[in-house]
Amino acid sequence: MAKGDAAAEPDGAAEDKLIARRGAVTRSDLADAIHRKVGVPRAESAKYVEMVLEEIFDRIISREDVKLSSFGAFVVREKKERLGRNPKTGVGAKISARLVVAFKPSNILRARINGEG
């Protein structure tokens, strides 16, 4: 087989590269990774992904910050009412107060992204 063929890649590396090329990791991708690396059935790994995401979702809805060690934190912030401007027309518009969720990467994640770890 030619270099780079999926069958020549060890231990699911071809799937990992495919995910990286797409640019977005889906729930299904996470479940597949758990299935491959842990060896649990695909349906069970999908349940685990849903359980973890549901727990994170519930905590954020409850206005709690979610901190994942070595990864980062999802922080719920309040934005005050402010005056904005329609960029197309230049007309001012009131933007109502609201809650937003921000992600703050950990120092470890930041270092790995920048090739330092």
SEMIGU-718668 format. One record per atom (N, C-alpha, C, O): x, y, z; residue in one letter. Coordinates in steps of 0.1 Angstrom, whole numbers, padded with zeros to 4 digits, always signed. Layout:
BEGIN
XYZA ...
# end
This chain:
BEGIN
+0008-0012+0000M +0000+0000+0000M +0009+0012+0000M +0020+0012+0005M +0004+0023-0006A +0011+0035-0007A +0011+0042+0007A +0003+0041+0015A +0022+0050+0009K +0023+0058+0021K +0011+0067+0022K +0008+0074+0013K +0005+0067+0034G -0006+0076+0037G -0020+0069+0035G -0030+0075+0038G -0020+0057+0030D -0032+0050+0028D -0038+0047+0042D -0030+0044+0052D -0051+0047+0043A -0058+0045+0056A -0054+0032+0063A -0052+0031+0075A -0053+0021+0055A -0049+0008+0060A -0035+0007+0065A -0032-0001+0074A -0026+0016+0061A -0013+0016+0065A -0011+0023+0079A -0001+0022+0085A -0021+0031+0083E -0021+0038+0095E -0024+0029+0107E -0033+0022+0107E -0016+0030+0118P -0018+0022+0129P -0029+0028+0139P -0030+0040+0140P -0036+0019+0146D -0044+0023+0157D -0054+0034+0155D -0054+0043+0164D -0060+0035+0144G -0070+0046+0142G -0065+0059+0139G -0072+0069+0139G -0052+0060+0135A -0046+0073+0132A -0052+0079+0120A -0053+0091+0119A -0057+0071+0110A -0063+0076+0098A -0076+0084+0102A -0078+0094+0096A -0084+0078+0111E -0096+0085+0115E -0093+0098+0122E -0100+0108+0120E -0082+0097+0131D -0079+0110+0138D -0074+0121+0128D -0078+0132+0130D -0067+0117+0118K -0063+0127+0108K -0075+0132+0100K -0076+0144+0097K -0085+0123+0097L -0097+0128+0090L -0104+0138+0098L -0109+0148+0093L -0106+0135+0111I -0112+0145+0120I -0105+0158+0120I -0111+0168+0119I -0092+0158+0121A -0084+0170+0121A -0086+0178+0108A -0087+0190+0109A -0087+0171+0097R -0088+0178+0084R -0102+0185+0083R -0103+0195+0077R -0112+0179+0089R -0126+0184+0088R -0127+0197+0096R -0135+0206+0092R -0119+0198+0106G -0120+0211+0114G -0129+0211+0126G -0128+0220+0134G -0138+0201+0127A -0148+0201+0138A -0149+0187+0143A -0151+0177+0135A -0149+0185+0155V -0151+0172+0161V -0165+0171+0166V -0170+0179+0173V -0172+0160+0161T -0186+0159+0165T -0188+0149+0176T -0178+0142+0180T -0200+0148+0181R -0203+0138+0192R -0200+0124+0187R -0195+0116+0194R -0203+0121+0174S -0201+0108+0168S -0186+0106+0168S -0181+0094+0171S -0178+0116+0165D -0163+0114+0165D -0158+0110+0179D -0149+0102+0180D -0163+0117+0189L -0159+0114+0202L -0163+0100+0206L -0155+0093+0213L -0175+0096+0203A -0180+0083+0206A -0171+0072+0199A -0167+0062+0205A -0168+0075+0186D -0159+0066+0179D -0145+0065+0185D -0139+0054+0186D -0140+0076+0190A -0127+0076+0197A -0127+0067+0209A -0118+0060+0212A -0138+0069+0217I -0139+0061+0229I -0140+0046+0226I -0134+0038+0232I -0149+0043+0216H -0150+0029+0211H -0137+0023+0207H -0134+0012+0212H -0129+0030+0200R -0116+0025+0195R -0106+0024+0207R -0099+0013+0208R -0105+0034+0215K -0094+0034+0225K -0098+0026+0238K -0089+0021+0244K -0110+0026+0241V -0114+0019+0254V -0120+0005+0251V -0118-0005+0259V -0126+0003+0239G -0131-0010+0235G -0145-0013+0239G -0150-0024+0238G -0152-0003+0244V -0166-0005+0247V -0174-0004+0234V -0170+0002+0225V -0186-0011+0234P -0194-0010+0222P -0198+0004+0218P -0198+0013+0226P -0199+0006+0205R -0202+0020+0199R -0214+0026+0206R -0213+0038+0209R -0225+0019+0208A -0237+0025+0214A -0234+0029+0228A -0239+0040+0233A -0226+0022+0236E -0223+0025+0249E -0214+0037+0250E -0216+0046+0258E -0204+0038+0241S -0196+0050+0241S -0203+0062+0237S -0200+0073+0242S -0213+0061+0228A -0222+0073+0225A -0230+0077+0237A -0232+0089+0239A -0234+0068+0246K -0241+0071+0258K -0232+0079+0267K -0236+0089+0274K -0220+0075+0268Y -0210+0081+0277Y -0208+0096+0273Y -0208+0105+0281Y -0206+0098+0260V -0204+0111+0255V -0217+0120+0258V -0215+0131+0263V -0228+0115+0256E -0241+0122+0259E -0242+0125+0274E -0246+0136+0277E -0238+0116+0282M -0239+0118+0297M -0229+0130+0301M -0233+0138+0309M -0217+0130+0296V -0208+0140+0299V -0212+0154+0294V -0212+0163+0301V -0217+0154+0282L -0221+0167+0276L -0234+0172+0283L -0235+0184+0285L -0243+0163+0287E -0255+0167+0294E -0251+0173+0308E -0257+0183+0312E -0242+0167+0314E -0237+0172+0327E -0231+0186+0326E -0234+0195+0334E -0223+0188+0316I -0217+0201+0313I -0228+0211+0310I -0228+0222+0315I -0237+0207+0301F -0249+0216+0297F -0257+0220+0309F -0260+0232+0311F -0260+0210+0318D -0268+0213+0330D -0261+0223+0339D -0268+0232+0344D -0248+0222+0341R -0241+0231+0350R -0240+0245+0344R -0242+0254+0351R -0238+0246+0331I -0238+0259+0324I -0252+0266+0325I -0253+0278+0328I -0263+0258+0323I -0276+0263+0324I -0279+0268+0338I -0286+0278+0340I -0273+0262+0348S -0274+0266+0362S -0265+0277+0366S -0264+0281+0378S -0259+0283+0356R -0249+0294+0357R -0237+0291+0365R -0231+0299+0372R -0233+0278+0365E -0221+0274+0372E -0209+0273+0361E -0212+0270+0350E -0197+0277+0365D -0186+0276+0357D -0182+0261+0356D -0183+0254+0367D -0177+0256+0345V -0173+0242+0344V -0158+0242+0341V -0153+0247+0331V -0150+0237+0350K -0136+0237+0349K -0131+0223+0347K -0134+0214+0355K -0124+0221+0336L -0118+0207+0333L -0103+0209+0334L -0097+0215+0325L -0097+0202+0343S -0083+0203+0346S -0075+0200+0333S -0078+0190+0326S -0065+0208+0331S -0056+0206+0319S -0062+0209+0306S -0056+0208+0295S -0075+0213+0306F -0082+0216+0293F -0086+0230+0293F -0082+0238+0285F -0095+0234+0303G -0100+0248+0303G -0112+0249+0311G -0117+0240+0317G -0119+0261+0310A -0131+0263+0317A -0141+0270+0308A -0138+0279+0300A -0154+0266+0310F -0165+0273+0304F -0171+0282+0315F -0174+0278+0325F -0171+0295+0312V -0174+0305+0321V -0187+0312+0317V -0188+0316+0305V -0197+0313+0326V -0209+0320+0322V -0208+0335+0327V -0204+0337+0338V -0210+0344+0317R -0208+0358+0320R -0221+0366+0317R -0228+0362+0308R -0223+0376+0324E -0234+0385+0322E -0229+0397+0313E -0219+0403+0316E -0236+0400+0303K -0233+0411+0294K -0244+0422+0297K -0256+0418+0297K -0240+0434+0300K -0249+0444+0302K -0256+0449+0289K -0250+0447+0279K -0267+0456+0291E -0273+0462+0279E -0264+0473+0274E -0257+0480+0282E -0263+0474+0261R -0254+0484+0255R -0260+0489+0241R -0269+0483+0236R -0254+0499+0237L -0258+0505+0224L -0249+0499+0213L -0236+0500+0214L -0254+0493+0203G -0247+0488+0192G -0250+0495+0179G -0258+0505+0180G -0244+0491+0168R -0247+0498+0156R -0247+0488+0145R -0239+0479+0144R -0257+0489+0136N -0259+0481+0124N -0247+0485+0115N -0247+0496+0110N -0238+0476+0112P -0227+0479+0103P -0231+0483+0089P -0223+0490+0082P -0242+0477+0085K -0246+0480+0071K -0252+0494+0069K -0249+0501+0060K -0261+0498+0079T -0268+0510+0078T -0262+0521+0087T -0264+0533+0084T -0255+0517+0097G -0249+0527+0106G -0259+0532+0117G -0256+0540+0125G -0271+0526+0117V -0282+0530+0126V -0279+0523+0140V -0276+0511+0140V -0280+0531+0150G -0278+0526+0164G -0290+0517+0168G -0301+0519+0164G -0286+0507+0176A -0296+0497+0181A -0293+0493+0195A -0281+0491+0198A -0303+0492+0203K -0301+0487+0217K -0299+0472+0217K -0307+0465+0211K -0288+0467+0223I -0285+0453+0225I -0289+0450+0239I -0283+0455+0249I -0298+0441+0241S -0303+0438+0255S -0293+0430+0263S -0284+0424+0258S -0294+0431+0276A -0286+0423+0285A -0288+0408+0283A -0299+0404+0280A -0277+0400+0285R -0279+0386+0283R -0267+0379+0289R -0257+0385+0293R -0269+0366+0290L -0258+0357+0295L -0251+0351+0283L -0257+0348+0273L -0238+0350+0284V -0230+0343+0274V -0221+0333+0280V -0217+0334+0292V -0217+0323+0272V -0207+0313+0277V -0194+0315+0269V -0194+0316+0257V -0183+0316+0277A -0170+0318+0271A -0162+0306+0275A -0164+0300+0286A -0152+0303+0267F -0143+0292+0270F -0129+0298+0272F -0124+0306+0264F -0123+0295+0283K -0110+0300+0286K -0100+0287+0287K -0101+0279+0296K -0091+0286+0277P -0082+0274+0278P -0073+0275+0289P -0069+0286+0294P -0069+0263+0294S -0059+0262+0305S -0045+0266+0300S -0043+0266+0288S -0036+0269+0308N -0022+0272+0304N -0016+0260+0297N -0008+0261+0288N -0020+0248+0302I -0015+0235+0295I -0019+0234+0281I -0012+0231+0272I -0032+0237+0279L -0038+0236+0265L -0032+0247+0257L -0028+0244+0245L -0030+0259+0262R -0024+0270+0254R -0010+0266+0250R -0006+0269+0239R -0002+0261+0259A +0011+0257+0256A +0012+0246+0245A +0020+0247+0236A +0003+0236+0246R +0002+0225+0236R -0002+0231+0222R +0004+0227+0212R -0011+0240+0222I -0015+0246+0209I -0004+0254+0203I -0002+0253+0190I +0005+0260+0211N +0016+0268+0206N +0029+0259+0205N +0040+0264+0203N +0027+0246+0205G +0039+0237+0203G +0049+0237+0214G +0060+0233+0212G +0045+0241+0226E +0054+0241+0238E +0053+0230+0247E +0060+0229+0257E +0043+0221+0244G +0041+0210+0254G +0040+0197+0249G +0039+0187+0256G 
# end
